[in-house]
Amino acid sequence: QGRKEMLAHLGGVCMAVLPSAVYVPTYFEMLRKRDPQGVSPGVSLLLLISSIHRIQFWWGKRFTQVLLWQSVVMATIQLLLLRLSCLLRAGGFVEIPQGRGAEVARVQGRALAWGIA
Protein backbone atom coordinates (compact mmCIF):
# COMPACT_ATOMS: atom_id res chain seq x y z
CA GLN A 1 0.00 0.00 0.00
CA GLY A 2 2.72 2.49 0.98
CA ARG A 3 4.73 1.67 -2.12
CA LYS A 4 1.73 2.42 -4.36
CA GLU A 5 1.22 5.81 -2.70
CA MET A 6 4.90 6.65 -3.05
CA LEU A 7 4.83 5.74 -6.76
CA ALA A 8 1.63 7.76 -7.24
CA HIS A 9 3.26 10.83 -5.65
CA LEU A 10 6.43 10.34 -7.69
CA GLY A 11 4.33 10.05 -10.84
CA GLY A 12 2.48 13.24 -9.94
CA VAL A 13 5.74 15.14 -9.39
CA CYS A 14 7.08 13.86 -12.72
CA MET A 15 3.87 14.91 -14.50
CA ALA A 16 4.08 18.38 -12.96
CA VAL A 17 7.78 19.04 -13.52
CA LEU A 18 9.03 17.10 -16.54
CA PRO A 19 7.07 18.94 -19.29
CA SER A 20 8.73 22.18 -18.17
CA ALA A 21 12.13 20.64 -17.47
CA VAL A 22 12.97 20.54 -21.17
CA TYR A 23 13.22 24.36 -21.12
CA VAL A 24 15.80 24.51 -18.31
CA PRO A 25 18.81 23.63 -20.53
CA THR A 26 17.65 26.30 -22.99
CA TYR A 27 17.63 28.88 -20.19
CA PHE A 28 21.17 28.03 -19.10
CA GLU A 29 22.39 27.90 -22.70
CA MET A 30 21.02 31.41 -23.24
CA LEU A 31 22.79 32.57 -20.08
CA ARG A 32 26.05 30.95 -21.08
CA LYS A 33 26.07 32.29 -24.66
CA ARG A 34 24.42 35.62 -23.79
CA ASP A 35 22.31 35.06 -26.88
CA PRO A 36 18.49 35.24 -26.94
CA GLN A 37 18.25 33.11 -30.08
CA GLY A 38 17.64 30.00 -27.99
CA VAL A 39 13.96 30.71 -27.53
CA SER A 40 11.14 32.27 -29.49
CA PRO A 41 9.39 34.99 -27.46
CA GLY A 42 6.15 34.25 -29.31
CA VAL A 43 6.17 30.59 -28.31
CA SER A 44 7.05 31.46 -24.70
CA LEU A 45 4.25 34.02 -24.59
CA LEU A 46 1.77 31.55 -26.05
CA LEU A 47 2.72 28.85 -23.51
CA LEU A 48 2.57 31.42 -20.68
CA ILE A 49 -0.91 32.57 -21.70
CA SER A 50 -2.20 29.01 -22.08
CA SER A 51 -0.84 28.09 -18.63
CA ILE A 52 -2.46 31.15 -17.09
CA HIS A 53 -5.78 30.27 -18.73
CA ARG A 54 -5.59 26.74 -17.40
CA ILE A 55 -4.89 28.10 -13.89
CA GLN A 56 -7.89 30.43 -14.19
CA PHE A 57 -10.05 27.57 -15.47
CA TRP A 58 -9.14 25.58 -12.36
CA TRP A 59 -10.95 28.15 -10.18
CA GLY A 60 -14.20 27.57 -12.05
CA LYS A 61 -14.03 23.83 -12.60
CA ARG A 62 -11.60 21.95 -10.42
CA PHE A 63 -9.39 19.31 -11.98
CA THR A 64 -6.46 17.35 -10.55
CA GLN A 65 -3.90 19.32 -8.62
CA VAL A 66 -1.11 17.69 -10.59
CA LEU A 67 -2.30 19.47 -13.74
CA LEU A 68 -2.66 22.71 -11.79
CA TRP A 69 0.94 22.44 -10.56
CA GLN A 70 2.06 21.58 -14.07
CA SER A 71 0.55 24.87 -15.24
CA VAL A 72 2.14 26.83 -12.39
CA VAL A 73 5.58 25.37 -13.11
CA MET A 74 5.21 25.92 -16.87
CA ALA A 75 4.06 29.52 -16.37
CA THR A 76 7.03 30.20 -14.10
CA ILE A 77 9.56 28.70 -16.52
CA GLN A 78 8.08 30.53 -19.50
CA LEU A 79 8.04 33.82 -17.58
CA LEU A 80 11.73 33.37 -16.71
CA LEU A 81 12.57 32.52 -20.34
CA LEU A 82 10.63 35.50 -21.62
CA ARG A 83 12.29 37.85 -19.17
CA LEU A 84 15.77 36.59 -20.00
CA SER A 85 15.08 36.77 -23.71
CA CYS A 86 13.82 40.36 -23.43
CA LEU A 87 16.75 41.42 -21.26
CA LEU A 88 19.26 39.93 -23.66
CA ARG A 89 17.56 41.55 -26.64
CA ALA A 90 17.39 44.92 -24.83
CA GLY A 91 21.09 45.39 -24.44
CA GLY A 92 23.32 43.00 -22.65
CA PHE A 93 23.62 40.99 -19.55
CA VAL A 94 26.36 40.85 -16.92
CA GLU A 95 26.84 38.82 -13.76
CA ILE A 96 27.64 40.00 -10.25
CA PRO A 97 31.01 38.40 -9.46
CA GLN A 98 31.13 36.17 -6.35
CA GLY A 99 27.90 37.68 -5.00
CA ARG A 100 24.73 35.88 -4.09
CA GLY A 101 24.76 34.45 -7.59
CA ALA A 102 22.20 36.98 -8.82
CA GLU A 103 22.42 38.11 -12.42
CA VAL A 104 22.07 41.75 -13.30
CA ALA A 105 20.81 43.07 -16.58
CA ARG A 106 22.06 46.39 -17.83
CA VAL A 107 19.19 48.01 -19.69
CA GLN A 108 19.53 51.58 -20.94
CA GLY A 109 22.27 52.46 -18.48
CA ARG A 110 20.63 51.17 -15.32
CA ALA A 111 21.04 47.84 -13.58
CA LEU A 112 18.04 45.65 -12.81
CA ALA A 113 18.74 42.90 -10.28
CA TRP A 114 16.76 39.68 -10.62
CA GLY A 115 14.05 39.50 -8.02
CA ILE A 116 14.51 43.10 -6.95
CA ALA A 117 13.34 45.15 -9.92
Backbone bond lengths (Angstrom), bond angles and torsions (degrees), N, CA, C in turn:
res aa  C-N    CA-C-N  psi(-1)  N-CA   C-N-CA  omega(-1)  CA-C   N-CA-C  phi
1 Q - - - 1.460 - - 1.532 110.40 -
2 G 1.330 117.11 -48.95 1.459 120.83 -178.55 1.512 112.41 -64.54
3 R 1.338 115.53 -34.40 1.464 119.91 179.19 1.529 110.93 -67.38
4 K 1.332 117.15 -38.31 1.465 121.09 177.91 1.522 111.14 -63.52
5 E 1.332 116.37 -42.96 1.471 120.27 178.85 1.515 110.77 -64.08
6 M 1.327 116.93 -41.96 1.458 120.47 179.63 1.533 110.40 -62.71
7 L 1.331 117.44 -43.47 1.456 121.19 178.07 1.529 111.59 -65.85
8 A 1.331 116.57 -36.39 1.471 120.08 177.39 1.528 110.51 -64.99
9 H 1.323 117.50 -42.00 1.471 120.69 178.37 1.531 110.92 -67.11
10 L 1.323 116.43 -41.60 1.456 120.63 178.12 1.530 110.42 -62.92
11 G 1.323 116.45 -41.13 1.460 120.52 176.85 1.517 111.91 -62.99
12 G 1.327 116.05 -39.98 1.466 120.13 178.01 1.520 112.16 -64.42
13 V 1.332 116.35 -42.14 1.473 120.36 178.27 1.528 109.82 -63.67
14 C 1.332 116.55 -43.29 1.466 119.96 178.45 1.525 111.37 -62.36
15 M 1.340 116.88 -41.35 1.471 119.75 178.68 1.525 111.86 -65.01
16 A 1.320 116.76 -33.21 1.462 120.15 -178.28 1.524 112.36 -78.62
17 V 1.326 117.36 -35.35 1.464 120.69 -170.68 1.528 113.88 -99.36
18 L 1.310 117.95 -41.40 1.461 120.47 -171.06 1.529 115.53 -61.44
19 P 1.339 121.34 -37.14 1.470 118.21 177.44 1.531 113.25 -60.82
20 S 1.312 117.49 -29.89 1.463 120.97 179.19 1.521 112.26 -88.77
21 A 1.318 116.72 -21.01 1.465 120.90 -175.39 1.524 112.28 -63.73
22 V 1.317 117.74 -24.14 1.459 119.78 -179.48 1.530 111.67 -67.29
23 Y 1.322 118.26 -17.51 1.457 121.52 179.87 1.527 112.99 -89.25
24 V 1.312 118.29 -13.55 1.466 121.67 -178.93 1.530 111.83 -63.67
25 P 1.349 120.34 -47.03 1.468 118.71 176.68 1.531 112.86 -59.74
26 T 1.323 116.72 -35.18 1.467 120.39 177.87 1.524 110.40 -62.28
27 Y 1.328 116.56 -42.40 1.461 121.22 179.22 1.529 110.61 -60.15
28 F 1.325 116.92 -48.26 1.458 120.21 -178.08 1.525 111.92 -70.45
29 E 1.311 117.51 -31.41 1.467 120.94 175.67 1.529 110.09 -66.04
30 M 1.337 116.54 -40.85 1.465 120.07 176.83 1.520 110.51 -63.88
31 L 1.319 117.16 -40.18 1.466 120.31 177.36 1.514 111.23 -63.81
32 R 1.316 116.12 -44.90 1.458 120.62 -176.33 1.529 111.29 -65.27
33 K 1.331 117.11 -45.48 1.462 121.60 -177.49 1.521 113.54 -83.95
34 R 1.338 116.65 -15.14 1.468 121.63 -174.46 1.520 110.62 56.25
35 D 1.341 115.00 40.57 1.450 121.71 -175.96 1.529 109.38 -132.28
36 P 1.329 118.05 121.90 1.472 120.55 -177.80 1.525 113.80 -79.17
37 Q 1.314 118.61 3.75 1.458 120.75 -176.45 1.518 113.11 -72.17
38 G 1.322 118.27 -4.31 1.449 120.79 -178.48 1.515 114.49 -75.73
39 V 1.312 117.42 -12.35 1.462 119.94 -176.17 1.529 109.45 -145.33
40 S 1.309 115.04 146.17 1.452 120.39 175.87 1.529 108.55 -92.53
41 P 1.334 118.29 120.87 1.462 119.89 179.25 1.528 112.49 -59.31
42 G 1.320 117.25 -32.89 1.458 120.36 179.24 1.524 112.41 -65.00
43 V 1.329 116.40 -42.37 1.460 120.34 178.70 1.520 110.21 -67.14
44 S 1.344 116.46 -43.52 1.469 119.76 178.52 1.521 111.20 -61.02
45 L 1.321 116.32 -42.27 1.463 120.16 179.18 1.522 111.13 -64.81
46 L 1.319 117.25 -41.38 1.456 121.17 178.59 1.535 111.06 -62.96
47 L 1.328 117.34 -45.35 1.464 120.62 178.42 1.527 111.47 -65.89
48 L 1.329 117.14 -36.33 1.467 121.02 177.25 1.523 110.51 -64.30
49 I 1.317 116.98 -46.76 1.462 120.92 -179.61 1.530 111.17 -64.11
50 S 1.338 117.15 -42.16 1.462 118.88 179.58 1.531 111.36 -65.96
51 S 1.324 117.91 -36.41 1.464 120.45 177.16 1.526 111.15 -66.96
52 I 1.319 116.26 -40.31 1.471 119.96 178.11 1.522 110.50 -64.31
53 H 1.328 116.95 -41.10 1.469 120.05 177.93 1.526 111.46 -63.35
54 R 1.315 116.64 -39.60 1.460 118.99 179.24 1.528 110.70 -66.91
55 I 1.345 116.88 -37.02 1.470 120.21 176.27 1.522 109.98 -64.38
56 Q 1.329 117.53 -43.32 1.467 120.74 177.98 1.525 111.30 -64.58
57 F 1.323 117.29 -38.22 1.463 121.18 178.98 1.523 110.64 -62.39
58 W 1.332 116.63 -33.60 1.456 121.32 -179.09 1.534 111.32 -60.07
59 W 1.329 117.44 -33.74 1.471 120.31 179.56 1.518 111.44 -65.27
60 G 1.322 117.03 -34.98 1.461 120.39 -178.98 1.518 113.64 -83.63
61 K 1.305 116.71 -41.43 1.465 121.36 -178.78 1.528 107.64 -137.31
62 R 1.311 114.18 104.28 1.461 119.87 -174.79 1.519 112.06 -65.64
63 F 1.319 115.69 135.93 1.453 122.76 171.55 1.517 107.21 -127.69
64 T 1.312 118.17 -174.26 1.470 120.18 -173.28 1.521 111.23 -60.52
65 Q 1.313 114.66 145.14 1.459 120.00 -179.56 1.521 112.32 -67.72
66 V 1.314 116.85 -24.86 1.466 119.69 177.29 1.524 110.12 -60.57
67 L 1.332 116.65 -44.57 1.462 120.22 178.91 1.526 111.85 -68.71
68 L 1.326 116.38 -32.75 1.461 119.58 175.03 1.526 110.17 -63.83
69 W 1.327 116.83 -47.42 1.471 120.52 179.50 1.519 111.59 -65.45
70 Q 1.317 116.60 -33.27 1.458 119.90 175.69 1.531 110.07 -60.76
71 S 1.317 116.31 -41.56 1.465 120.51 178.57 1.520 111.98 -67.98
72 V 1.320 116.87 -39.39 1.472 120.50 179.00 1.531 110.28 -64.18
73 V 1.323 116.24 -45.55 1.471 119.97 179.54 1.519 110.16 -64.39
74 M 1.329 117.77 -44.74 1.465 121.07 -179.66 1.530 110.93 -63.01
75 A 1.321 117.65 -42.38 1.465 120.73 178.94 1.526 110.48 -62.70
76 T 1.308 116.94 -40.68 1.472 120.68 179.48 1.522 110.92 -64.67
77 I 1.324 117.53 -47.30 1.462 121.52 -179.85 1.526 110.61 -62.34
78 Q 1.318 117.36 -44.76 1.460 120.28 -178.88 1.525 111.69 -66.68
79 L 1.329 116.69 -36.21 1.465 120.25 176.27 1.526 110.73 -63.84
80 L 1.319 117.13 -42.88 1.469 120.89 177.40 1.530 111.04 -63.88
81 L 1.332 117.10 -43.06 1.465 120.27 177.95 1.521 111.72 -63.43
82 L 1.311 116.60 -42.39 1.456 120.85 179.35 1.515 111.36 -63.76
83 R 1.320 115.59 -43.40 1.470 119.56 179.71 1.524 110.99 -63.80
84 L 1.324 116.90 -46.05 1.456 119.84 179.53 1.518 111.22 -62.99
85 S 1.311 116.47 -42.50 1.458 120.56 179.09 1.525 111.00 -61.22
86 C 1.318 117.29 -44.46 1.469 120.87 179.78 1.526 111.70 -66.62
87 L 1.324 116.90 -40.03 1.463 119.93 178.58 1.521 111.46 -65.27
88 L 1.312 116.86 -41.15 1.460 119.65 179.08 1.522 111.11 -67.65
89 R 1.320 117.36 -38.11 1.461 120.35 178.75 1.528 111.13 -70.75
90 A 1.337 117.79 -27.90 1.464 121.42 -174.55 1.517 113.18 -77.87
91 G 1.323 118.08 -19.42 1.450 114.28 176.91 1.501 116.74 147.31
92 G 1.242 120.07 38.01 1.450 120.21 171.00 1.504 113.74 106.45
93 F 1.304 112.85 166.80 1.450 120.48 -172.36 1.507 107.84 -156.67
94 V 1.322 117.80 125.23 1.463 121.23 178.67 1.515 109.22 -128.12
95 E 1.327 116.33 159.20 1.457 120.55 -179.94 1.519 110.13 -105.35
96 I 1.327 116.21 152.50 1.455 121.14 171.75 1.526 106.73 -82.27
97 P 1.327 118.91 120.52 1.461 119.19 -177.18 1.525 112.08 -72.45
98 Q 1.338 116.52 131.35 1.461 124.36 173.39 1.524 114.01 55.55
99 G 1.315 117.96 18.56 1.468 120.40 179.49 1.509 110.84 -84.55
100 R 1.293 115.88 -146.33 1.455 121.90 178.46 1.519 111.12 -75.97
101 G 1.321 116.72 6.03 1.453 120.00 -179.35 1.516 112.43 86.83
102 A 1.329 117.29 6.64 1.462 120.42 -178.85 1.521 109.56 -78.41
103 E 1.329 115.53 141.36 1.451 120.55 175.87 1.529 108.59 -92.91
104 V 1.300 114.96 149.05 1.459 119.68 178.62 1.514 108.06 -123.60
105 A 1.287 115.58 135.30 1.463 120.40 177.19 1.512 108.08 -104.35
106 R 1.324 115.69 133.71 1.447 120.60 177.30 1.530 107.12 -100.18
107 V 1.309 115.51 108.27 1.458 120.96 -177.31 1.518 108.03 -122.54
108 Q 1.309 116.17 116.69 1.460 123.21 178.30 1.524 111.66 52.53
109 G 1.327 115.98 46.33 1.456 120.35 172.98 1.516 115.80 81.99
110 R 1.298 120.12 -1.35 1.453 120.40 178.41 1.516 109.63 -123.88
111 A 1.299 117.01 151.28 1.460 121.45 -176.29 1.521 109.43 -97.88
112 L 1.307 116.38 133.40 1.458 122.76 176.75 1.529 107.37 -115.04
113 A 1.299 118.23 114.86 1.466 120.85 179.69 1.525 108.77 -85.57
114 W 1.320 116.44 139.05 1.458 121.64 178.24 1.509 109.40 -59.88
115 G 1.297 116.73 131.62 1.453 121.78 177.21 1.513 114.03 83.93
116 I 1.323 117.49 -12.28 1.458 120.03 -178.82 1.514 110.43 -104.47
117 A 1.329 116.44 -43.60 1.464 120.05 -175.67 1.500 111.66 -83.66
